[in-house]
Amino acid sequence: MTAIESPCILVCSIDMKTGFCFGCGRTRDEIAGWIAMTPEVRRAVMADLPARLETVER
């Protein structure tokens, strides 16, 4: 069994303005569906996370 790559840093709280997690930058739907995503889709989401995290209000 291989580990699933994840951006989770165990800071699980959603910014109500952007809809992104304060810790990882994913949406609720992305978090819920992460395990079912293909590695390619997960990597595509992860590529967007740095830009998303810049938009959350901390």
QUIFENMO-V164677 format. One record per pair of residues at least 24 apart in sequence whose ideal C-beta (glycine too) atoms are under 8 Angstrom apart, sorted by the first residue. I is the first residue (numbers start at 0). J is the second residue. D is the distance in whole Angstrom. If there is no record, write none. Layout:
BEGIN
I|J|D / I|J|D
END
This chain:
BEGIN
3|33|7 / 3|34|6 / 3|41|8 / 4|38|7 / 4|41|6 / 4|42|7 / 4|45|7 / 5|33|7 / 5|41|8 / 6|45|6 / 6|48|6 / 14|55|4 / 14|56|6 / 16|55|8 / 16|56|6 / 17|51|7 / 17|54|5 / 17|55|5 / 17|56|8 / 19|51|5 / 19|52|7 / 19|54|7 / 19|55|5 / 21|55|6 / 21|57|7 / 23|48|6 / 23|52|8 / 24|48|4 / 24|49|7 / 24|51|4 / 24|52|4 / 24|55|7
END
